[in-house]
Amino acid sequence: MNYTCRLTKQTAAITLGVRNRFIVSIPAGSSVTVIGASETDARFTEVLWDEQRLRIFGIDLKEGSEPVRVRKFNAAGREIIAAG
């Protein structure tokens, strides 16, 4: 399910530490990679941002982000266009 999106507004997130969890603020305009739904709480989505694995509310991601088009290239440097 991994995909990248850009946040359109500042978003609160929770670190995934075992003992200590912290709230961090992800600035608007930041790109995050969506990993998938949290295994322990359906309200949250797990993302990667700034080399940190974080949880954000799924509704915040749905209402406050836009998809980022990721371009892929083959070994010859030509763009790979996905069918469909």
C-alpha positions as protocol buffer text, in pm:
chain_id: "A"
residue {
  index: 1
  type: MET
  ca { x: 0 y: 0 z: 0 }
}
residue {
  index: 2
  type: ASN
  ca { x: 301 y: 233 z: 8 }
}
residue {
  index: 3
  type: TYR
  ca { x: 242 y: 563 z: -171 }
}
residue {
  index: 4
  type: THR
  ca { x: 359 y: 920 z: -129 }
}
residue {
  index: 5
  type: CYS
  ca { x: 142 y: 1223 z: -62 }
}
residue {
  index: 6
  type: ARG
  ca { x: 199 y: 1590 z: 22 }
}
residue {
  index: 7
  type: LEU
  ca { x: 31 y: 1739 z: 327 }
}
residue {
  index: 8
  type: THR
  ca { x: -173 y: 2050 z: 252 }
}
residue {
  index: 9
  type: LYS
  ca { x: -194 y: 2155 z: 617 }
}
residue {
  index: 10
  type: GLN
  ca { x: 13 y: 2113 z: 931 }
}
residue {
  index: 11
  type: THR
  ca { x: -62 y: 1771 z: 1081 }
}
residue {
  index: 12
  type: ALA
  ca { x: -6 y: 1626 z: 1428 }
}
residue {
  index: 13
  type: ALA
  ca { x: 157 y: 1283 z: 1450 }
}
residue {
  index: 14
  type: ILE
  ca { x: 261 y: 1040 z: 1723 }
}
residue {
  index: 15
  type: THR
  ca { x: 600 y: 868 z: 1733 }
}
residue {
  index: 16
  type: LEU
  ca { x: 600 y: 488 z: 1755 }
}
residue {
  index: 17
  type: GLY
  ca { x: 834 y: 437 z: 2050 }
}
residue {
  index: 18
  type: VAL
  ca { x: 786 y: 135 z: 2273 }
}
residue {
  index: 19
  type: ARG
  ca { x: 811 y: 323 z: 2603 }
}
residue {
  index: 20
  type: ASN
  ca { x: 794 y: 691 z: 2519 }
}
residue {
  index: 21
  type: ARG
  ca { x: 566 y: 839 z: 2259 }
}
residue {
  index: 22
  type: PHE
  ca { x: 584 y: 1200 z: 2152 }
}
residue {
  index: 23
  type: ILE
  ca { x: 361 y: 1427 z: 1951 }
}
residue {
  index: 24
  type: VAL
  ca { x: 533 y: 1590 z: 1655 }
}
residue {
  index: 25
  type: SER
  ca { x: 404 y: 1842 z: 1407 }
}
residue {
  index: 26
  type: ILE
  ca { x: 452 y: 1772 z: 1036 }
}
residue {
  index: 27
  type: PRO
  ca { x: 457 y: 2103 z: 844 }
}
residue {
  index: 28
  type: ALA
  ca { x: 225 y: 2173 z: 552 }
}
residue {
  index: 29
  type: GLY
  ca { x: 398 y: 2098 z: 222 }
}
residue {
  index: 30
  type: SER
  ca { x: 585 y: 1797 z: 362 }
}
residue {
  index: 31
  type: SER
  ca { x: 583 y: 1467 z: 176 }
}
residue {
  index: 32
  type: VAL
  ca { x: 502 y: 1151 z: 368 }
}
residue {
  index: 33
  type: THR
  ca { x: 507 y: 788 z: 258 }
}
residue {
  index: 34
  type: VAL
  ca { x: 194 y: 604 z: 363 }
}
residue {
  index: 35
  type: ILE
  ca { x: 273 y: 257 z: 498 }
}
residue {
  index: 36
  type: GLY
  ca { x: -81 y: 148 z: 584 }
}
residue {
  index: 37
  type: ALA
  ca { x: -340 y: 129 z: 857 }
}
residue {
  index: 38
  type: SER
  ca { x: -223 y: 91 z: 1215 }
}
residue {
  index: 39
  type: GLU
  ca { x: -241 y: -268 z: 1337 }
}
residue {
  index: 40
  type: THR
  ca { x: -344 y: -162 z: 1687 }
}
residue {
  index: 41
  type: ASP
  ca { x: -587 y: 126 z: 1627 }
}
residue {
  index: 42
  type: ALA
  ca { x: -804 y: 162 z: 1315 }
}
residue {
  index: 43
  type: ARG
  ca { x: -826 y: 541 z: 1354 }
}
residue {
  index: 44
  type: PHE
  ca { x: -458 y: 582 z: 1269 }
}
residue {
  index: 45
  type: THR
  ca { x: -249 y: 547 z: 956 }
}
residue {
  index: 46
  type: GLU
  ca { x: 125 y: 479 z: 976 }
}
residue {
  index: 47
  type: VAL
  ca { x: 354 y: 700 z: 768 }
}
residue {
  index: 48
  type: LEU
  ca { x: 724 y: 768 z: 717 }
}
residue {
  index: 49
  type: TRP
  ca { x: 841 y: 1126 z: 747 }
}
residue {
  index: 50
  type: ASP
  ca { x: 1191 y: 1260 z: 805 }
}
residue {
  index: 51
  type: GLU
  ca { x: 1318 y: 903 z: 861 }
}
residue {
  index: 52
  type: GLN
  ca { x: 1063 y: 850 z: 1140 }
}
residue {
  index: 53
  type: ARG
  ca { x: 777 y: 605 z: 1151 }
}
residue {
  index: 54
  type: LEU
  ca { x: 472 y: 792 z: 1280 }
}
residue {
  index: 55
  type: ARG
  ca { x: 97 y: 755 z: 1328 }
}
residue {
  index: 56
  type: ILE
  ca { x: -147 y: 1018 z: 1209 }
}
residue {
  index: 57
  type: PHE
  ca { x: -525 y: 1018 z: 1215 }
}
residue {
  index: 58
  type: GLY
  ca { x: -658 y: 869 z: 893 }
}
residue {
  index: 59
  type: ILE
  ca { x: -912 y: 1151 z: 857 }
}
residue {
  index: 60
  type: ASP
  ca { x: -628 y: 1408 z: 871 }
}
residue {
  index: 61
  type: LEU
  ca { x: -452 y: 1227 z: 589 }
}
residue {
  index: 62
  type: LYS
  ca { x: -770 y: 1198 z: 381 }
}
residue {
  index: 63
  type: GLU
  ca { x: -875 y: 1561 z: 421 }
}
residue {
  index: 64
  type: GLY
  ca { x: -533 y: 1726 z: 439 }
}
residue {
  index: 65
  type: SER
  ca { x: -319 y: 1571 z: 167 }
}
residue {
  index: 66
  type: GLU
  ca { x: -283 y: 1533 z: -207 }
}
residue {
  index: 67
  type: PRO
  ca { x: -118 y: 1252 z: -403 }
}
residue {
  index: 68
  type: VAL
  ca { x: 234 y: 1295 z: -537 }
}
residue {
  index: 69
  type: ARG
  ca { x: 302 y: 1152 z: -880 }
}
residue {
  index: 70
  type: VAL
  ca { x: 612 y: 938 z: -866 }
}
residue {
  index: 71
  type: ARG
  ca { x: 792 y: 900 z: -1198 }
}
residue {
  index: 72
  type: LYS
  ca { x: 983 y: 577 z: -1264 }
}
residue {
  index: 73
  type: PHE
  ca { x: 1258 y: 523 z: -1519 }
}
residue {
  index: 74
  type: ASN
  ca { x: 1418 y: 215 z: -1672 }
}
residue {
  index: 75
  type: ALA
  ca { x: 1795 y: 154 z: -1702 }
}
residue {
  index: 76
  type: ALA
  ca { x: 1803 y: 341 z: -2036 }
}
residue {
  index: 77
  type: GLY
  ca { x: 1660 y: 653 z: -1871 }
}
residue {
  index: 78
  type: ARG
  ca { x: 1319 y: 630 z: -2033 }
}
residue {
  index: 79
  type: GLU
  ca { x: 1013 y: 693 z: -1823 }
}
residue {
  index: 80
  type: ILE
  ca { x: 803 y: 387 z: -1747 }
}
residue {
  index: 81
  type: ILE
  ca { x: 438 y: 463 z: -1809 }
}
residue {
  index: 82
  type: ALA
  ca { x: 204 y: 244 z: -1605 }
}
residue {
  index: 83
  type: ALA
  ca { x: -86 y: 90 z: -1796 }
}
residue {
  index: 84
  type: GLY
  ca { x: -435 y: 178 z: -1682 }
}
